[in-house]
Amino acid sequence: MDVPPKPTLARIKKFKNCDELRYAMTHVFQDAQMGLAGHRKLVVILKSVFHKAVELNQTQYFCMWFTKLLSKVLPLKRGELSGDRIAKFTFSFANRLVKDAAEAKRAKNEATKEENDEKDSDEEMDDDKNDSEDVDVDNDNSDEDVEEEETPVSIFISYLIKFLLRGIEAKDKSVRYRVVQLLAYMVEFVTEIHDNNTFEALYTLLNNRLQDKESVIRIHAVVAMSHFQQFDFNMEGENDDFEDDEISTAQVVKKIINCLQHDESPEVRRAALMNLLRTEETIPFLLERARDTNSINRRLVYSKISRELGQLDDLGTQNREYLLKWGLNDRDQSVQTAAAKMLSSFWYDSVNQDLLDLIEHLNVIESPIADQALTVFFESKPELLETLKIDESFWKNLSTEKAFLVRSFYQYCNNQQLYNLINSNFPELIELAETLEKYLQVRLKVIEENENIVKECQAHDEKMDTFDNEIFSLENQLARIAIDAESHRKNAANKNYDVTECETAMELLKERMERLKNGEESLDDLVTDENESIIGEIEKLSEEGLEEQLEIVISDIEKFKQEQEDLVAKLEELQEKYDTFLPLLERKKEAKQQALEEFEREHAEDCIPFSKTLKELEFVIHQILLIAQDFDFGDEIGRRKMLQIIRTTLTEDKLPENLIAVGLKVLKELSINEKDFVTMAVEIITDIRDSIDEEDEFHSAAATFDGDFDDESQQSSIKKRRVEPDLPPDDIVFRCLVTTRHVLELVSETLDSHLSLSSIYSGIVNYAIQNHSNKKLYLAGLTCLELFSLIDEKIAKISCSTILIAMLTGGEEVREIGMKAIMDILATYGMEILDKDSKYRYSRLFYKSLLSYDKPKIQCIVAEGLCKLFLADILNKGGIKPKKSTNEDDEQAEQENDTDSDNDSLQHERNLFEALILIYFNLYTRSNQELQQILSFCIPVYSFSKPQHQINLANVSGDVIFRLFTQFENESISPSVILPQLISWCDPRNLVKVSEDIINKSTSHMYQCVYLLQVVEQVESRNVKRCIINNLNKFYISEYLDSNTLQALNNSVKETQELFENNSNDPDFLLDKTSKRNFDAFIELVKEKLEISKKREEEESFKNSFSRSNTNSILEEIDDDKSQVKLKTEEGVTINHESNDMDIQPSSDNDDDDEPEEVDVDQQDDENTTKGSVHGEIKDEEETNKAADIENSLEEIDKLLEEADEVDYGDISMSED
């Protein structure tokens, strides 16, 4: 049969039957898959074929044959160009049909309207009005009829979509992919569908594909669903199946947001990011992707999304701050560059390149990122630096924006050593000091001129402090109630256990007495695991002893029950207090909020504007002080002037805390040395303390300050202060504490170098931490206590218990300060600063805090602190050991008390380390972004820093997987995500700055593999078993490991293989073909590595043995009387060793011995030559170690002994010569 010629427009006009239409369509599809270049021409040809089919009344035939040809590309896998080309061609063709139909309809409507207008112009005015209304109504009705009628185009679109929907849930992932890909194109023409059932089916099936296991399918499903955002749906009540899932724009947006936030594939999240509707409601979700785990998605937020959200004002202050904070501090350089470009280009252009206007939008007074943002701006646009001119008039009229610009400009030039710009724009030091003095005077003048307003503000602050103190007291009481209740519940449970034990003993005693009366002595038939020890004790008692013991037991039961009732009563009393205090706390918080709102409402015209003005003025002063901090103090006159101004303002002016902090930094720069700085600072604190009355009113407190710091007299001084009548007001003490805090932050030497600070500790700090009723004072005292602890070890030891009690009995704010304090103390002095009891209590507190999901801030503090302690090896110095087997010999179980305490400490540290890994993967912490960021940075840094760290992580990997999928079982956690992450962390190839030899000999992956294979037997989930097996190929198993290590791995693999074979009938142990193939490949890999390792060790043994034989021949001539060991290797080479001085290990590179065939040993040297020669090096090493390190090496010695026991020594003759 001849092949029909290719269709042309002229030939198509002559078509008369279906065969010609079919041949033409076949030619078009054949050419369309060859390339994109001819698609426009092919669309025109196929459109002519379509119109011809309509003319021949063969629309259905065209649709049928079109879908038949389209079905040829559905099985094509992703990446096949022909499939992608046909999909694009299909969209182009449908798009052209819809556009042509729309244009034809528009032209028809316009023509109708023109005809109506001409007809209306020929009629009379009166008749025209009535007639035109009728005509308009008729035209509207006709338009509606046209819209409701099915056109050939709508028939084709509907037919095509129905056809595609038939394959959207196919088993073949390639078919699903192509169907969803085509639907993503075709959904754009969903308005052509007039059948609601088809529309609903399309929506529902696409929504199901959002959960497809293939990410490429989910991508196109998101794109397809995004088209539904453009339509206004009203489908209520039309189908009962959709009552629970109403089709609406809000519902579509919600589903796309869900993909944007929770889909594990970065490509799917990117598709949702690019296609989500831009509205005020969706902006936060779009900007949230600036913290996405994928750097491309984060970069897109800055390079594309931020530009599509409108002008700078449309973003809002908070969103702008978040964007800058996340972008400029991103770990990926490309994201930082995109954020910098957004700031220096798009945002700068949006304010008409007005730098002061841009700074105003940065909210410089409140924003912590504004400083870094302007620095990045200067780096991006260095050409602007030359255009900035700061003259005398500029300094005289500093606003917040100008002051911020001046300070940022100075610091940038100073850091970049642009001294010419500094000299041309900044005054001399004495002029800067005068400028600072002028603005300080302006501040005082503003306060004096608004004295009444200041009093109103002070009264309001005092009222807020009163509320804070009451709330603080209630929170502390609730915390103490919780601690007491937990203790009582634990005691009650213990008493209940004691009662049960005594009742069991009572019943057994009665039974024993009854049987003795009947002549029966044995109680063996009543023995259980629970009462075995009790029966053993009872059988030792005589009849008289049984009666006495029964009376004692009955008395104990009554006593324990009474104690239990007392504890229950106390618990009920505590519950009543809790129920009383909790509503009171809520009422106090509400009252505080109402008082604040009332103050803002009543003083909106005076206090609020005044506070804002004063805050802006203080911000200007702060910027000048920051400039002074880095200024050149070479001018002595200017230096003295600046020093006099700083000392005066710190002493006499009631400055806010931020000005005190930077003022002290300037004071330190002006000082000769640190001792001079501390001396001046203590004088300032003393002057503030004495400011209440210069005539000795504060004499007793001053005496307390001047007293020597003595641990023994500390308690008596505290008692004395409790009854002292003349104490400074709390506001004065608080100013002293704030100043002390910032002084201590600037001190680097120990307290012994600054004895004048001791009086402050023994005075105001101890007074503050005893004042539990004043929140500000108490928290400031705790902070100063921490800082004193960092410069004096004696204070640190005392403060550890003080801080612990404060955290246990205080609210959340106290815990935050306490946790930071103890973490800093441990980082400074190590775990040795804590006694045994404190270690245990702190370990429990850390563990409970890590699991406090309702306190995210405390979680972050503890997690970050523990990560630092683990990274510095302050915690877990000896390494984390795997959990011991429960089946141990009695000799191994018997240990001394100090060894038990060491093991307990190591177990606590192991639990904390394991908890860090668990909370990283726990779903409850996903919303705590700060915690996720801390752990996602710290865990890889810890893992990749040292080989021992990877071994530590490997030792807990098995327990982590087991607990995640048993104790914390959750379907949302996928082992396919967690396992590769754990394996990557333990991969020795990811270690930083280590040699290739260390990488090859690292055992982290070997240990991790063994522990994970143990999980296969323990865990019930088949999905976890298969995932472990399928990830075995990711382990780095080197042939440079010693053969004993590889043999242990090989044995573990064999045991797992036998486990699967023995449980072949159990569905949980069934492996699919892929898993079985992967497991078999890993088995062969381990065997291969083992053989290579053995051959390598044999070669090294031969070389080493040959060298030793030559050495031994010389030694024999020197001393023939010494006993010798005759070792025959497999190669037949004889090696002689001196039994007392040499080791039989064949290779110096390995810890384990090769397998000798025969050893001849003299009977008198049995013990020396066997044990001494095998472990000679270890014993020599033990003799040279310090006594304190002996216990730490016991476990390593036991391990070597166990490995030595596993070596096959062949035929060892012990007979006499």
C-alpha positions, 0 to 999 in steps of 0.5 A: 500500500502506498504511503499517503503524501504529507498533508498540506492546506490545499490537500486538507480542503479536499479531504472527504473521508476519515482515512484521509483525516487519520493519515494526516494526523499520523504525519503530523504526530510523526513530524512533531516528535522530531523537533520543536522547530516545526511545531508552529507549522504543524499546529496550523496543519492539524488545526485545518484537519480539525476544522475539516473533521468538524465540517465532515461531522467527524469531530468524535473520530478526530478526538478518538484518533488524536488520543490514540496517537497520544497514547503512544507516548504515555509509556515513555520514561521521563527524559525521552525527548519525543514524549516531551515534544508531543506534550508541548505540541498537544498544548500548542494545538489546544491553545491555538484552538481555544484562542481562535474560538475566543477570537471568533466569538469576540468578533461575532459579538462585536458584529452583532453589537454593531448591527444592533447599534445601526438598527437602534439609530433608525428608530424613534426615541420613544420606541427605541428605548423599549426596543433596545431593552428587548434586543439587549435582553435577547442578546444576553440570552443568546450569549448565555445559550452560546456559552452553554452550548458545546462547541467542537473545541470544548468537545475536543478538550473535554474528550482529551481530559477524560481520556487522560484521567483514565490513566492518572492512577496507572501502576506504571509510573511512566504513564502516570508521569506523562498523564499528569504532565499533559494535564498540567498543560491542559488544565489551563483550558478547564473553562472549556469543560461544561460538565461538572462531574468531569471538572470534579474528577479532574480536581480530585484525581490531581489532588491525589497525585500530590501524594504520589511517591514519585517526586516528578509526578508531584511536581506536575500535579502542583503545577496543574493544581495551581491553575485552579487558583485562578477560578472562582468556584461554587460547587457546593451541594452538587455532589455529596462526595465533595461535602468534606472537601469543598472545591474552592480557591482557598482550598486549592491554595491551602493544598499548594501551601502544604506542598510548599511546607512539607514535601520532602522533594526540593523540586516539588517545593520549588514548583509550589513556590513558583506557582503559589498565588501572590496575596497578602495571606500567602506572602508569609509562606512564600518568604518562609522558603528563605529558610528552605533546606535547598539553596536553590529554593532559598536563592529564588526567594531573593532573586525572583519572589521578592521582586514579584511581591510589589514595592518595598512598603508592601512587604512590611517591616517584619518581613523585610527584617526576616528576609535580610536576616536569613539571606545575609547570614545564609550558609550558601554564598550564592544566597548571600549574593542574591540577598545583597543584590535584592538590597542594593539593586531592587530595594535601592531602586524602589526608593529612587536611590535615596540612601536615607530613605532606604535606611528608614525602611530598615527600622534601624532603631529596632532591627538587629540586622540593619547594621549588617545590611548597610555594610553589605550595601557598601560592599555592593556599591563601593562607588557611593562611598566617595559621594558621601559628604559629612560636614559640620551642618550634618553633625548638628542635625543628626536624625536616627537615619543620619546617625546610623549612616554616619556610624556605619560609614565610619566603621566600614571605612575604619575596617577597610582602612579607608583613612582618607575618607575618615579624615575628610568626613570626621572631626577631631577627637575633641570635637567629637567629644563636644558633639557627644556632650551636646547631645547628652545635654539635649537629652537631659534638657528634654527630660527636664522640660517634660518633668510631668510626663517623665513622672507619668512614665515612671509611675507606669513603669513602677506599675508594670514592675509590680505586675511583673513581680507578682507574675514572677512570684506566681510562676515560681510558686507553680514551678515549686508546686510541680517539683513537689508534686512530682516528688510526692507522686514518685514517693507514692508510687514507691509506697504502693510498691512497698505495700504490694511487696509486704502484702505478698510477703504476708501471704507467703508467711501465712502460707508457710506457717499453714504448710508447716502445721501440715508437715509441708516445708517446701514453697517451690510451687509458689516461686515466681520471678517476683517473689523468689527472693522473698521465699528464700528469706522466708524458708530460712526463718523458724516458726517463732521467727515466722510469727515475729516477721508476720507481725512486723510485715503487718505493721509495715503495711499499715505504716506504708498505707498511712504514708501513702494516704498522707502523700495522696493528701499532700498531692490533693493539697498541691493540686488545689494550690495549683488550681488556685494559682493558675487562674490567678496568674492568667488574671494577672497577665490579663490585668497587665495587658489591660493596664498597658493598653489603657496607658497607651490609649490615655497617653497617646498624645504625651507619654507615647510621643515623648518616649519615642522622641527620647528613644530616637535621641538616645539612639543618636547618642548610641551611634556617636558612642560607637564611633568613639569606641573605635576612634583614634585617641592619640590626642591627649586633650581630646582623650581626657575630655572624652574620659571626663564626659564618659565617667560623668554620664555613667555616674550621674545620668540614668542611662538605658542599658544599651548606652551603659554597655557601649559607654563602658566599652569606650571607657575601657578603650580610654583606660591604660589597662584592664586594671585601670578600667576595673578601678574606674568602673568600681568607682562609678558603681560605688558612686551610683550606690552612694548617690542616694545620700552622700552623708553616710545614709548608706554606710552599712551597705558600703561596709558590706561592699568593702568587706573582704571576700571570704567563703566562711563569712559569706553565710553570716553576711547574708544573714546580716543583710537580711536584717539591715535597715539601711539598704539602697533602694532597689532601683539603685541596686539594679543600676549597680547590677547592670553596670557590674554585668557589662563590666564583667563582660569586658573583663578577661583576667581572673578575680584575683587580679581585681580584688575590688570586684569581690566586694561587689559580689559579696554585696549587691550580687548576693543581695539580689539573688536572695531577693526573690520578690523582685524580678528585675533584681533577681534575674540581674543577680543571676546573670552577674553570678554567672559572669563572676563564676567565669572569672573565679573557680571558687564562685563557680563551684558555689554557684552550680548548686545555686543555679540548679536550685534556681532552675528547679524552683523558678519559672521559664525565664530563670531556667533560660538564664540558668541554662546559659550560665551552667553551660558557660561554666561547664565549657570553662571548667569542665565536668570536674566542677560538678560533684557526683550528685550534681552531675546526676541532677544536671544530666536529668535536667538537661534530658528533660529540657531537651524533651520539653517541646512546649518550651522551645527556647530552653530546648535551643539553649540546652541543645546548643550548649550540649553540642558545644560540650560534646564537640569540645570533648568536655562531655564524653571524653572516653568515647560513647560505648555501645550498650552492654549486653544483659547477659554478662558473667558475674565476674564482669558485673562485679565492679568497684563503686568508683567504676560504677559511678564512672559508668553511670556518668558515661551512660548519662552522657550517652543518653544525652547524645542519643537524645540530641540525635532523636530530637533532630529527627522528631516531628515535634521539633519541625516547627522549632526552626531555631532548634533545627538550625542548631542541630543541622549545623552542630551534628555534621560539624561534630561528626566530621571533626574527628574519627572518634566522633564518628565512632561515637555516633555509630555506636548510637545509630542502632538505638536511634533507629530502633527507638524512632520506629518502635517507641516513637513510631510514626508513619510520617517518619521515613527510614529512607530519609533518616538512614542515609543521613546517619550513614553520611555523618559516619562516613570517614570520607567526610572527615576534615583535615585527615590523612588518607591512611586514617580514612582507610583505617576508620572503623566508624562505618563498620561499627555502624553497619554491625549495629544496624544489622542488629536492628534488623532482628529487633525491629518489627517494621518490614519497611525499616528492614528493607531500608537497612538492607538497601542502604548497605551499599553506602557503607565505606568498607576499606580493605585496609582494616585488619582482618579480625575487624572485617571478620567480625563484620562478615560474621554479623552479615552471615548471622543476618543472612541466616536470620532471613533464611530461618524466617523465610515464611514470616512476611516481615522478613521477606525481601523483594528482588532489589533488596535481595540483590543488594544484600547479596552484593554487600555479602560478596563485597565484605568477603572480597575485602576480607580476603584482600585484608588477609593477603595484605597482612600475610605479605606484611607478616612475611616481610616483618618476619624476615627482618626479625629473623636476621635480628634474632640471629644476632641476639642469639650470639649475645645471650644463648641462655635466654628462653626462645620462642620458635614460630613457624609461619605458613611460608616456613620461615623461622622467627626467634624472639626473646621471650621477655623482650619481644612480641610475637605480633608479626606487623607493627601496623596492626593490633591483632596477630596473624595466625601461626601454624605452630609454636614450640614453647618450653614448659617453664616459660608457659605463662611468659611466652603465651600471655606475655608474648601476646600481650607484652606490649600492652603490659609494658604500656600499662606499666608506664601509664599513670595510676589515674589512667588504669581504669580507663584502659580496662575496657580496651584491654578486655576488648583485645583479650576477646579478640585474641581469644578468637584467633586460631593459633593452630597446633600449639604444643605444650609438651616438654622437650 
